[in-house]
Amino acid sequence: MVIPPPVRPPRIINYLKPYVLKMHFTNKFVNAQVIHTPTATVAASASSQEKLLRPSMESTQDVAAAAKIGKLLGERLLLQGIPAISVFLKREQKYHGKVKAVIDSVREAGVKLL
């Protein structure tokens, strides 16, 4: 008699790799987008340039704006059914300031990060 192996849930790592968070900061605006790497398309994005967000922000370039952009991006990811993403930081981006604000607010919105 052959005993089948136990049924395991699919590994979450299989779902994480295709979606990558990339951030871009200018002197005036904060931009964040999640890219689906196999198809090279943008899955979700948020920016402080959006006309609906501008009245609710005092400034479009500070850490508070970055936190608001991260929260909005996290909500948009959950609406599209993307439970987890990985983060891509450029060489000059360190985990503090605006970068930390975006990543932490995406995490607080309920999206898991690698």
C-alpha positions in Angstrom: 0.0 0.0 0.0 1.4 3.4 -1.0 0.8 6.3 1.3 0.4 9.6 -0.6 2.3 12.6 0.6 0.4 15.1 2.7 -1.5 17.8 0.9 0.3 21.1 1.5 -1.0 24.6 0.7 0.7 26.3 -2.2 3.8 28.1 -1.2 3.3 31.8 -0.9 6.8 32.4 -2.5 5.3 31.3 -5.9 2.9 34.2 -5.8 5.4 36.8 -4.5 8.1 37.0 -7.1 6.2 38.3 -10.1 5.1 41.6 -8.3 7.8 44.1 -7.6 7.3 47.5 -5.9 9.3 50.3 -7.4 9.4 53.9 -6.1 10.5 57.2 -7.7 11.0 60.4 -5.9 11.4 63.8 -7.4 11.7 67.2 -5.8 8.0 67.8 -6.2 6.3 64.4 -6.3 6.2 60.8 -4.9 5.5 57.9 -7.3 5.1 54.2 -6.5 4.1 51.4 -8.7 3.9 47.6 -8.6 5.1 45.9 -11.8 4.1 42.4 -12.9 7.6 41.3 -14.2 6.6 38.4 -16.5 4.4 40.6 -18.6 6.2 43.9 -17.9 2.9 45.6 -17.1 1.9 47.9 -14.2 -0.4 46.1 -11.8 -1.1 49.1 -9.6 0.2 52.6 -9.1 -0.2 55.6 -6.9 1.2 59.1 -7.2 1.0 62.4 -5.5 0.3 64.0 -8.9 -3.2 62.5 -9.0 -5.8 65.4 -9.0 -8.1 63.7 -6.5 -5.3 63.4 -3.9 -3.8 66.9 -4.2 -6.5 68.7 -2.1 -6.2 66.3 0.8 -2.4 66.7 1.0 -0.5 69.7 2.5 2.6 68.9 0.5 3.2 66.5 -2.3 6.8 65.7 -1.6 7.3 65.1 2.2 7.2 61.9 4.3 3.5 62.3 5.1 2.7 62.3 1.3 4.8 59.2 0.9 2.9 57.5 3.7 -0.4 58.4 2.1 0.8 57.1 -1.3 1.8 53.8 0.2 -1.5 53.4 2.0 -3.4 54.1 -1.3 -1.2 51.7 -3.2 -1.8 49.0 -0.6 -5.5 49.4 -0.9 -5.4 49.2 -4.7 -3.3 46.1 -4.5 -5.8 44.3 -2.2 -8.7 45.4 -4.5 -6.9 43.7 -7.4 -6.3 40.5 -5.4 -2.5 40.8 -5.0 -1.8 39.6 -1.5 2.0 40.1 -1.4 4.8 41.8 -3.3 8.6 42.1 -3.2 10.5 45.4 -3.0 13.2 46.6 -5.4 15.4 49.4 -4.1 17.8 51.3 -6.3 21.4 51.5 -5.2 21.0 55.1 -3.8 17.7 54.3 -1.9 18.2 53.5 1.7 15.5 52.2 4.0 14.6 55.5 5.8 12.6 58.6 5.2 10.2 58.5 2.3 11.2 55.0 1.3 10.5 53.7 4.8 7.2 55.6 4.8 5.9 54.0 1.6 7.0 50.5 2.5 5.6 50.6 6.0 2.2 52.0 4.9 1.9 49.4 2.2 2.6 46.8 4.9 0.0 48.4 7.3 -2.6 48.3 4.5 -2.4 44.5 4.7 0.0 43.5 1.9 2.8 41.1 2.8 6.3 42.0 1.8 9.4 40.0 1.0 
